[in-house]
Amino acid sequence: MLTTSTTLLTARLSAICKETAATLPWSQGPVEGVVNKIKLIKRQVYGRAGFCTLRSMVLFAFEHQS
């Protein structure tokens, strides 16, 4: 019985999330773009120095974007 009620609750929460996402006036696109760019820089810098180098490369990339 617990499994059935949990499944129904999960399905209802999923439906609410989808309805909310379809009706909101803003998008997460710009944020996802920034996160993607940071991950790209992180992959490029991987293995070189540490956090200081990563931080400086991220700041440089966002200061000089077109």
C-alpha positions in Angstrom: 0.0 0.0 0.0 2.8 2.4 0.8 4.4 1.8 -2.6 1.1 2.7 -4.4 0.6 5.9 -2.4 4.2 6.9 -2.9 3.9 6.3 -6.7 0.7 8.4 -6.8 2.3 11.2 -4.8 5.3 11.2 -7.1 3.2 11.3 -10.2 1.1 14.2 -8.8 4.2 16.1 -7.9 5.7 15.5 -11.3 2.5 16.8 -12.9 2.5 20.0 -10.8 6.2 20.6 -11.7 5.4 20.3 -15.4 2.4 22.6 -15.1 4.4 25.2 -13.2 7.3 25.1 -15.7 4.9 25.6 -18.6 3.2 28.6 -17.1 6.2 30.6 -15.7 7.2 33.7 -17.7 10.9 33.2 -17.3 13.4 30.6 -18.5 16.4 28.9 -17.0 18.2 29.1 -20.4 20.7 31.9 -19.5 21.6 30.2 -16.2 22.2 26.9 -17.9 24.4 28.6 -20.5 26.6 30.1 -17.8 26.9 26.8 -16.0 27.8 25.0 -19.3 30.5 27.6 -19.9 32.0 27.2 -16.4 32.0 23.4 -16.8 33.8 23.8 -20.2 36.5 25.9 -18.6 36.7 23.5 -15.7 37.4 20.6 -18.2 40.0 22.6 -20.0 41.8 23.6 -16.8 41.6 20.2 -15.2 45.0 19.0 -13.9 46.6 22.5 -14.1 47.2 24.2 -10.7 44.0 24.5 -8.7 41.1 26.7 -7.7 43.0 30.0 -8.2 43.7 29.2 -11.9 40.1 28.0 -12.5 38.8 31.2 -10.9 41.0 33.5 -12.9 40.0 31.7 -16.2 36.3 31.9 -15.4 36.6 35.6 -14.6 38.6 36.2 -17.7 36.1 34.3 -19.9 33.1 36.3 -18.6 34.9 39.7 -18.9 35.8 39.1 -22.5 32.7 37.4 -23.9 31.2 38.8 -27.0 
